[in-house]
Amino acid sequence: MSVESYSFSNLADFARYLREQDKKVHLLFAYNGTGKTRLSMDFRQAGKTFDEEGNVTNRDTLYFNAFTEDLFYWDNDLENDTERVLKINQNSRFFEGLPDLEMENRIRPLLRLYTDYDFYIDYDKWHVRFTREERIKGETITHDFIKISRGEERLFIWCFFLAIMQLAIDRQEAYNWVKYIFIDDPVSSLDDHNAVSVAHHLAQKIKKIEGNSIKVVISTHHALFFNVLSNEFKRAKKFFIKKADIGYLLRATTDSPFIYHIELIQKIKKAIDEDKLFTYHFNILRTILEKAANFHGYTNFSDCLIIDDDDEEGTLHSRLVNIMSHGAYSLFEPVEMVEENKKYFINIFNNYLQNYKFNELLFTEKNPEPLT
C-alpha cells in the first residue's frame, strides 16, 4: 500500500499547500534543522496583504515560534544584581492593546497548571517581575525579582501565548483577524511530564474552536509531544517532514513517527560512503542509539552497542560515543573526524545495523514528484 506523500521545492510552496487544506488540524514532525521555524514564518507571510508603500494592511496568522520567544528578554540588573526582570518588546504588534486585556488574570490560571512561581506585569516599564513563596520555620517568605529557569521562562511565554490564543478563539475584537494558528516546538526546554501537559492543555483549547473558523498547524521534533497530540486529534493530518534532493518531502505518518530514524541512518550511510564523517555525526549516532534503547526497554544507549572482542575494557565504544557527542563538537563548526575515530564510528554503526535489521527498501525508496 502506498504512503501518502508530497514534495516541495521550497518552504513557501509547502506553506501555501498547508493553507489550502480543509483539515482543521495539521501535525508536522521533523527533527531540528529541517526548517520548521522558517516554515512557520513563510506560512505567516503568505497571509499578509500590503499597500502600495509596502505596509501591512491585513494578516491572518497568530504564531508561536522562536521569534515569539525573542519578544521577551532579560534585564539582569548587572549594576545592583537585585531587580531582575523579563523585558517585553512593546513595539511588537503581538502585544497590541495588552494593558486593556487583563492579561495577568488570563495567564495566571494557565501558569499554575505547570509551576508555583507568580508574576506581575508592569505596563509602564514593559517588563515582568517574578516572585516565589517559600515556607521557612512556619513563616512564608516571598522572594522578589527572582531569576526563573529557562524551562520556567519558556512556560511563562507559552502561557502568555495561550492566553492570546484564547482571545482569538473567543473572537475577541483585538484578535478577530486570526484565521490560522501556527505553533512551532513549544516544548524544547521542557521535561517529558510538562511536554505531555502542554500537549493535553493545547488540545483542549483547539477542540473548543468553532468548526473550521480557525485552522491550526503544529510542528515539533519532540516524539512524545507529537504522540499525545496525534492521539488527541485522531482525524488530524499527520506528516513527517524531511529534507530531500528535490527540496522537502512530506510523508504521512502515524502517532509514532519513528520513520525519521531512517532519515538519520541515511545521512550517516551517505557520509560514510562519501568519506565525509564529521564529529557531529556522533550526535546523530547517539540519537539513533538512544531511541533504539528506549524502544527496546533499555536504560542506556550503550545497551544497544555490540562490544568487539578486542574491546578490553568492554566500554570503549560507549565512552567514545558519549565523549564525542558532548563538549565543543558544535553542529555549527563541523570538524572532520580523525581516521582512528572514523574507523570506530563505522564499526559501531555497522554493528548497530547488523543487530537491528531494517528493510533495505526503506533506504532506496524514491521521492514523489513535486506538487505543481
Secondary structure by P-SEA (a helix, b strand, c coil): ccccccccccaaaaaaaaaaccccbbbbbbcccccaaaaaaaaaaaacccccccccccccccccccccccccccccccccccbbbbbbcccccccccccccaaaaaaaaaaaacccccccccccccbbbbbbbbbcccbbbbbccccccaaaaaaaaaaaaaaaaaaaaacccccccccbbbbccccccccaaaaaaaaaaaaaaaaacccccbbbbbbbccaaaaaaaaaaccccbbbbbbbccccbbbbbbccccccaaaaaaaaaaaaaaacccccaaaaaaaaaaaaaaaaacccccccccccccccccccaaaaaaaaaacccccccbbbbbcaaaaaaaaaaaaaaaaaccccccccccccccccc
